[in-house]
């Protein structure tokens, strides 16, 4: 329905362009002073301009039309279900959303089966999906080897290509089958099924990660394995980005850590940086850290920093930990506009070290947002700062600034720290990070550290 409406809109726009072309040609040709060739060229130029305008209008109206189709009538039920599983992390979360959206609101019946083990993960309490004959027919028609994708089911519980004759649909992914029996399946707009499949795949990945971390911790207590799984969330290597020299440092206090960072190219000129610290230590902090990274990677519009921060906030709150939250810095460096746009949610002030005729000056990127994941967020402020070539940006957890010497003085309060930043800012990002990490260890007297130490340094290159 959405595609048909959009095609109709485009055809209508094109029709008016052609009509205008004909009228303009007829208007210009009769003039004694204007040749037909000149009139034709002018009319053709006007036609191209109008066609471009109609294409732009089609795109803008198409997005509005898409939103209208997906969130009205029957399709809205599936759209609402999709929106909620986007922030589901466990099977219990999924079961609750199935009951609220599909069963209670949509009057649908759901069957969720692991075809590899033929284990029923979930089934609605009604005779359609609880009937033994139904189970046997579905098992026979759709075995574990069934190709991943979305399929429609007819009255005989077989696949039907004509959606108008369907009474149900199911998703197959990694030998797990998710069946939804709904008498008005034919009324759902086709575009929603692609979105549903994508979100189901994302949920499967998220829930598997959490289940694996919990299983390893509870059954084997092998923290090295937990740490290895956790490290898989962090970048295996820093991406090579034009005009940016980037280096990272990650030293957990114990095997598992609540510190995290990532670097995600958005366009050729825009790069997302994120670094944060989850409260506490151990498995719970590691779980929250993994969810934060996963949430950020799944946010589609990575230039919308307020939505990204709110998504992380909802994700942490959805895990139902009473004392877990994160401080986090998210920023976008634009090497074309030479700016950094950021939200600093209570991180120890990241800084820009900028070169001046008198040396290097330190410009803090102050906090402009509260803690994420534990209290109600107010309006999220986004700030932008100008960048210059040879600027060095340092984002670090408080394990850097709050390390103490034997007298209990924190490194971040010393002139030594300030001088080291200024004296090392002319170096590459990796050498800069090395200097700061060496300083942290030396200032601590080479004793055991009391906190994780994580840094991200970015130098703006010509």
Protein Blocks (a to p, Z undefined) as FASTA:
>chain_A
ZZmmmmmmmmmmmmmmmmmmmmmmmmmmmpmkbcfklmmmmmmmmmmmmmmmmmmmmmmm
mmmmmmmmmmgcjllmmmmmmmmmmmgcbfklmmmmmmmmmmmmnopacddddfklopaf
bdcdbfklmpmklmmmmmmmmcfklccddddddfkopacfblklpcbdcddeehiacddd
dfklmmpcfklmmmmmmmmmmmmmmmmmmmmmmmmmmmnopaklmmmmmmmmpcfbdcdd
ehiacddddddfblbdcbdcddddfblmbccddddddehedjllmmmmmmmmmmmmmpmb
lmlmmlmmmmmmmmmmmnopakbccddddddddfklopaddddehiacdddddddfkbcc
ddddddfbdcehjaccdddddddddddehiacddddfklmmpccfkopafklpmklmmmm
mmmmmmcfklmmmmmmmmmmmmnoopacfbdcddddddddZZ
